[in-house]
Amino acid sequence: MYRVFGVIAIVLTTFSTSCSGQTVLGVDAAATSISTSQFQCLLNNGYKLFVGRIGQISGPDTSGIQNIRNAQSAGVPYTHAFIFPSAQQNATVQVDNAIAALGSTYVKVLWLDVEKGDWGSNKTANEQFLIQLWHAAAKYLYINYDRVGIYTSVNNWNQIIGTNSVGDYFYQFPIWYVYANSNVDPCNGWLNFGGWLYGCLDEVVHKYAINVNICGTTVDLNAAAWVGWRTNNGTSV
């Protein structure tokens, strides 16, 4: 699982397709507190996935963790978590602190956030930090979550990690990508990038709208072709 694959050529290619199978709509939020009743409203509006922030540059996100717990209490069937890290701090400590704060709350997927924030200008160093972050997160597989994935966009990945990288190290992991085109097809807007060079994947989540007001809160909207192995209650997807 930890083996680094050989470097391959990095190509940016448009890939237009539609994902087969079930599409699950969801929301994510950061720096926003969402009540159980608001999650019930979101669920009634068809949003069955919630992704909450559990770690940020300043440390664990207790509000985001509470959001995950509120979503589960409201009956939202799929809950994920993400960490917004600082590449200027120790990767292992950040993951350990976030997971300790999450406690016994189990989520299906942990996403590692690669977007503009506290990253350096050295892309090689950024990539090594991300690999360290992945190894730190992998310790908690099947203890706190089933999978680890990458959250990013084409522009963020290219600016932070770069196009001439060992990005193929990550291609085996689920991808949650940002392309705000208001299209709920998980693969509409997909671009090949980094190590994800073979078209839109089965394990993909598409963020298609940002800062949407619904149910008395502000969230981003997502369409998932894949939401983890099972629901919170253990039902197979």
C-alpha positions in Angstrom: 0.0 0.0 0.0 2.9 2.3 0.7 5.0 1.5 -2.3 5.9 4.5 -4.5 5.1 3.7 -8.1 7.4 4.7 -11.0 7.2 8.2 -12.3 5.0 8.5 -15.4 4.5 11.4 -17.8 2.0 13.9 -16.5 -0.5 15.1 -19.1 -3.5 17.4 -18.8 -6.3 16.1 -20.9 -10.0 16.9 -21.0 -12.1 13.7 -20.5 -15.8 14.0 -21.0 -18.0 11.1 -19.7 -20.9 10.3 -17.5 -20.5 8.0 -14.5 -22.5 4.8 -14.5 -24.4 3.6 -11.4 -25.8 5.5 -8.5 -25.1 9.2 -7.9 -25.4 10.5 -4.4 -25.8 14.2 -3.7 -24.0 15.7 -0.7 -22.8 18.8 1.0 -19.6 19.9 2.7 -18.9 22.7 5.1 -16.1 24.5 6.9 -16.3 27.2 9.5 -20.1 26.7 9.7 -22.1 25.0 12.5 -25.0 22.9 11.2 -27.7 21.6 13.6 -29.3 18.2 13.6 -32.5 19.8 12.3 -30.7 21.5 9.5 -29.2 18.1 8.5 -32.7 16.6 8.6 -33.7 19.4 6.2 -30.8 18.7 3.9 -31.6 15.0 4.0 -35.2 15.8 3.1 -33.9 17.8 0.1 -32.0 14.8 -1.2 -28.5 15.4 0.2 -27.3 12.0 1.7 -23.6 12.7 2.1 -21.9 15.2 4.4 -18.2 15.9 4.5 -17.0 17.8 7.6 -13.6 19.3 8.5 -11.9 17.7 11.4 -8.5 19.4 11.1 -7.3 22.8 10.1 -4.1 24.9 10.2 -4.7 25.9 13.8 -5.5 22.4 15.0 -8.5 20.1 15.3 -11.8 21.5 14.2 -14.3 20.8 17.0 -17.1 22.5 15.2 -16.6 20.4 12.1 -16.4 17.2 14.2 -19.7 18.2 15.9 -21.2 18.7 12.4 -20.3 15.1 11.5 -21.9 13.9 14.7 -25.0 16.0 14.1 -25.3 14.6 10.6 -25.1 11.0 11.8 -27.7 11.8 14.5 -30.0 13.2 11.8 -29.7 10.0 9.8 -27.5 11.2 7.0 -26.3 7.8 5.6 -22.9 8.8 4.4 -20.4 10.9 6.4 -16.8 11.7 5.5 -14.2 14.0 7.0 -11.4 16.2 5.6 -8.2 17.7 7.0 -7.0 21.1 5.8 -3.3 20.9 6.7 -0.3 23.1 7.1 2.8 22.0 5.2 4.8 24.1 7.6 3.9 21.8 10.5 4.5 18.1 11.3 2.2 15.9 9.2 1.9 13.1 11.7 1.1 15.4 14.6 -1.7 17.1 12.6 -3.3 13.8 11.7 -2.9 12.4 15.1 -4.5 15.4 16.8 -7.4 15.5 14.4 -8.1 11.8 14.8 -7.8 12.1 18.6 -10.4 14.9 18.6 -12.7 12.8 16.3 -12.6 10.1 18.9 -14.9 7.1 18.4 -16.9 8.8 15.6 -16.4 6.7 12.5 -16.6 8.1 9.0 -16.3 6.3 5.7 -13.5 8.4 4.0 -10.8 10.8 5.2 -9.9 13.4 2.5 -6.5 15.1 2.5 -7.0 18.7 1.3 -4.6 20.0 -1.3 -5.6 23.6 -2.0 -4.2 27.1 -1.5 -3.4 27.6 2.2 -0.3 27.0 4.2 1.9 25.4 1.5 5.4 26.4 0.5 6.7 27.3 -2.9 8.8 24.2 -3.2 6.7 21.6 -5.0 9.0 18.7 -4.3 8.8 19.5 -0.6 5.0 19.9 -0.8 4.7 16.5 -2.4 6.9 14.9 0.2 4.7 16.5 2.9 1.6 15.1 1.3 3.1 11.6 1.2 3.9 12.0 4.9 0.4 13.1 5.5 -0.9 10.0 3.7 1.3 7.7 5.8 0.1 9.3 9.0 -3.6 8.9 7.9 -3.1 5.3 6.8 -2.4 4.3 10.4 -6.1 4.8 11.2 -7.6 2.8 8.3 -10.4 0.6 9.4 -10.2 2.2 12.9 -11.6 5.6 12.1 -12.4 5.3 8.3 -12.4 2.9 5.4 -10.4 4.9 2.8 -8.1 7.9 2.4 -8.6 10.2 -0.6 -7.4 13.4 -2.1 -9.4 16.6 -2.3 -8.1 19.2 -4.9 -8.6 20.9 -8.2 -6.5 20.8 -11.3 -5.2 24.4 -10.7 -4.5 23.7 -7.0 -2.7 20.5 -7.7 -0.5 21.9 -10.5 0.4 25.0 -8.4 1.1 23.1 -5.2 2.3 19.6 -6.3 3.2 20.4 -9.9 2.8 18.6 -13.2 6.3 17.1 -13.2 5.9 15.1 -10.0 5.4 11.5 -8.7 1.7 12.3 -8.6 1.1 8.8 -9.9 1.7 7.8 -6.2 -1.8 9.0 -5.5 -3.7 7.7 -8.5 -4.8 4.6 -6.6 -6.7 6.8 -4.1 -10.2 8.2 -4.4 -10.4 11.7 -5.8 -12.7 14.6 -4.7 -12.3 17.4 -7.3 -13.6 20.9 -7.6 -15.2 22.1 -10.8 -18.0 24.5 -10.1 -20.2 24.1 -13.2 -23.6 23.4 -11.5 -23.7 20.0 -13.1 -24.6 17.1 -10.8 -23.0 14.5 -13.1 -19.9 13.4 -11.0 -17.8 13.2 -14.1 -19.0 16.3 -15.9 -16.0 18.7 -15.9 -13.4 16.0 -15.2 -9.9 16.7 -16.4 -7.0 14.2 -16.3 -4.2 15.6 -14.1 -1.5 14.5 -11.7 -1.5 10.7 -11.7 -5.2 10.5 -12.5 -4.7 10.0 -16.2 -7.2 7.4 -17.2 -10.5 9.3 -17.2 -13.1 9.8 -14.5 -12.8 7.2 -11.9 -15.5 5.0 -10.1 -14.3 6.5 -6.8 -14.9 10.1 -7.5 -16.7 13.0 -5.9 -17.4 16.2 -7.8 -17.9 19.6 -6.0 -20.2 21.4 -8.5 -21.4 24.4 -6.6 -19.9 26.7 -3.9 -21.5 28.8 -1.1 -25.1 27.7 -1.6 -27.7 28.8 1.0 -30.1 26.0 1.8 -31.9 24.9 5.0 -30.7 28.0 6.9 -27.0 27.3 6.4 -24.3 27.8 3.7 -22.7 24.7 2.2 -20.9 23.5 -1.0 -22.7 21.0 -3.1 -21.3 17.7 -4.3 -22.2 14.8 -6.5 -20.6 11.4 -5.7 -20.3 8.4 -7.9 -18.9 6.6 -4.8 -19.4 7.4 -1.1 -17.4 4.7 0.6 -17.8 1.0 1.2 -20.9 1.2 3.3 -23.4 3.6 4.9 -23.0 4.6 8.5 -25.3 1.8 9.4 -23.3 -0.8 7.5 -25.5 -1.2 4.5 -23.5 -2.0 1.3 -23.5 0.7 -1.4 
